Amino acid sequence: MARRSLALLLASSLALMAAAVASADSWLYDKFNTDGTVRTQYDASGQEVAMLSLDRSSGAGFNSKEQYLYGEFSVQMKLIPGNSAGTVSCFYLSSGDGDGHDEIDMEFMGNASGQPVVLNTNVWASGDGKKEHQFDLWFDPSADYHTYTIIWNPANILFKVDGDVIRCFKRYADLPYPSARPMALHATLWDGSYWATEKGKVPVDWSAAPFVVSYRGYSANACVSGGACGGGGDDGWMSKQPDDAEWGTIRWAESNYMRYNYCDDGWRFPQGLPPECSRS
């Protein structure tokens, strides 16, 4: 009887500990609304993992309950293994779908087995987009989790992969910049067959469905619309601009892994490249 009571006490204590860990690392349903097939589980370290599923009938996503005006947003993602052609996995901010909307994108465009996954970064301001920088990822993003970060402040927008800055989109006083419209944080998985892989030449192979992308470790230090700011002090994200070392990682990414730069696409802009392309 004593052994049984001890075993029950130990089991109860372990359950409480597990619940405490889960509660401490629970983020999805506390902070987001969900659409489509979204499942959660806890990994061995106690982190909550949100899994988005795509099949022929539906994609999936989650979007923040709060809106933000500037902040630092980060998440760990494990992408679709094997042939992910035609799929698009996203981590982005958006003010909505209107013609004058603002948006900051990190979009992962799937590819055929053995080909690099392409990371598309883009910025929309007052409905003005077409600011893409695309990079071939230099690692297998489906083998393990990697960290993707957006820093958005009044001076610039920084895109980071595993802590390394790969792009800086600067603000210019006379050009559109997302600074007035609060944005929600979104993560989505959807069928981009018409666009994502080799400009739509390779569609989704539905025989491999369902496709799953996993997210964990989400964090946001940000100014909540109509509320307080977090972590944006003198040395924080609010004043963050690339230092010399970070400009070095930007040049490294551009030299070795950039697939597309809108500032090099004269065919797309027959009336002349966007004005920021000629500025340092």
Disulfide bonds with the S-S distance in Angstrom:
Cys223-Cys229 1.93
Cys263-Cys277 1.97
